[in-house]
Structures are given as C-alpha cells and as structure tokens.
C-alpha cells in the first residue's frame, strides 16, 4: 500500500517533469542535432498532454481519491510508460525502440485509465440504481448491507430533534 500511496504524488509531478526532461535532456547530455531539437520541441508538448489526460482520468476515480493511492493496474501501466519517456531522449542506439515503446505504453496507460474509470462509474451507478429500486419497493427503508454499503434498516421511524444547548431541556417530537 505504501508504494501505491507514494506514486500518487509522483504521478502528479511526472506530468510536468517528464515533458521537461524530454525537452532539456538532449541538451544536457550533449547530443543534439537540429532535427533532434525540433523533434523534442514537438514531442514535449505532446507528452505533456498525453500524461495530463491519462493522469486526470486516473485521478478522477473515486477509489483513487478516497484511498489516496493508485491501483496496482495503474502502477503496471504508468510506471513502464514513465520509464520509456525518461529513456527516450537519452542518446542510445535504441532511441527508435524507446520512442515506439513510449507511444505503445501511452496508449495502454490511457486505455487502462478509461477502462477503470468506466468500470468503477458503472459499478457505482448500478449500486445507486439498486438502492433506489429497493427503497421504492420497501417504502424508503434502507437496504440490507451489500458490499460495504448500507446497514440494516433503522430501528425506529421516529425523528427526535434536539434544540441547541441552553434553549430547553426536553427534545421536540
């Protein structure tokens, strides 16, 4: 769990840090031709947009927000993508492979983010519909506990309203 919690802020930082790395790494590493500089100027904004969209879709899930942690599937799709982006501007004989791998892993990460968001939203919607249907059939009673949701029905339909402190001793019925 600690790793999943640790990589949530890393995801936020990676949205800015990785495109900046793509932009400045060739200059820092000393292997820049004219076309390399132009390609990095084009690829850095594209990497930023791709990372931003994927990370926003991942962070939009309620489970990620409530747990403040990424899911293991998120880690399995995002971390290799981040590594491929970080390796891409480093001058090696395998730059073409790193470039293609960055694109492929980006598509996989985006598909994972969309799939998980849709599944979680669908599940929550189905639970809400089930609750509404149960309440309609049982005249507003709460449904029995299902998968971490409602507990048993209330013990009394009576509502007791307590006045603020110092404005009376007896509760109103």
N, C-alpha and C positions, 0 to 999 in steps of 0.2 A: 504494500500500500504506500510505503514511503516513497518509492520510486515513481509511482503514478502521481502522487501529490507534488513531488519535486519537478516533474516535467511539465506540469500545467503552466507555471510562470516561464519556464524555458520556451514553451510554445509561443507565448506572447512575445518574448524577446527575439525569438527566431524569425518572427515576421519582419522585423526591421534589420536584424543583424546579418542574416544570410544574404539578402539582396545587396547590402552594403559590402559584404565580403566579396560577392561576385563582381562588384564594381571596382573595388580597390585592390584585390589580391593580385591580379596580373601586374600592376604597377609596383607593388611591394616585393613581388617575387622576381621582378626584373625581366620577364619575358613578355614584352608587349610589342606587337606589330600594329600597324594601322587598322587592319581588319579585326584583330582581336579586341582592340579598344572599342571599335564600332559595335561589334557583336556584344560586348559586355554592356555597353550603353543601352542596347536594345533588350538584352536578357534580364538585366537587373530589375527594371520596372515590371516585366512580365512575371518574374519570380516573386516580386512583392505582391502583385495582385493574386497570383495563384495561392501563395501562402496565406494571404489575408482572407480570401474566400474560404479556403479549407479550414483555417483556424476559427473563423467566425461560425461556420456550420458545426464544427466540433464543440465549441463553447456554447452554442445555442441549446444543446441538450440539457434537460433538467437534471439528469443524473450527474453530469459533469459539474454543473453549478452547485448542486446540493452537496456532493461529496468533495468538491474542490480537488478533483483528481480525474485524470484521463482513464479511459478503459484500456484493458490490455490490447484490444484490437486497434485502438488509436495509436498506442506505442508501436505496435507491429507495423503500422502503415506510415507513421510520421517519422520515426527515428531513421529508418533507412533512407527516406527521402531527404531529410536534413543532411545526412552524411554525403549523399550523392551531390547535393547542391554545394556543400562545403568543398568537396573534392574537385568539382567541375572546373573552377578557374586555376587550379594548380597545374602547372605545365608538366604533363606526363605523356607518354606515348598512347595512353588510353583515354585522352580527352573526348574523343568521339563516343566512346562507350559510356563514359560518365555523363555526357550530355544526353544521350538517348535514354540512359537509365534514369536520369533526373526527370525526364518527361514521363516515362512509363510509371515511375513511382509516384509522381504527382497526380497522374490520372487515377492510380489505385487509391491514394490517400483521399482524393476528392470523392471517389465513388464510395469509399468506406464512410466518410463523413455524412454524405447524403443518405446512404442506406441506414446507418444507425439512427440518424435524426428521424427519418420516415418511420422506422420500426418503433422507436420509442414514442413518437407522437401518435401513431396508430394505436399502440397498446393503451396509452393514457386516454385516448378518445373512446376506445371500446369499454374501458373501465367506467368512464363517466356515463356512457350510454346505459351500461348495465345498472349502475346506481340509480339513474333516473327512471329506468323501467321498473326496478324493484320498488322505488318509492311510489311510483304511480300505482302499482299493483297492491301495495300494502299501506296505502293512505299515509304516506310521509314517514313511515318508520325507517330507521336506518337498517341497511342490510347487515347480515352477519359478517364477521371478519373474513376477508378474502385477500390473500396475497399481500398482507401488510397494510390493509386499509381499515374500514370501519369495524368497530367493536359491536357487541350485541346491542339490541335496541335499548333506548332509555328506560329506566326503571319507573319513571313517573312522567305523565304528560303535563303535570302542573309546573308552572313557571313561578319562581319566587324572585321578586325584585327587592333588593336591599337598598335603603336610602344611604346617601353619603354619611360619613362619620359625623355624629353630633346633631343630626336632624331628626332623630326619633329612634326609639328602641325596637319597635316591632316591625318585622318585614311586611311589605304590602303583598296581598294575594290577588 
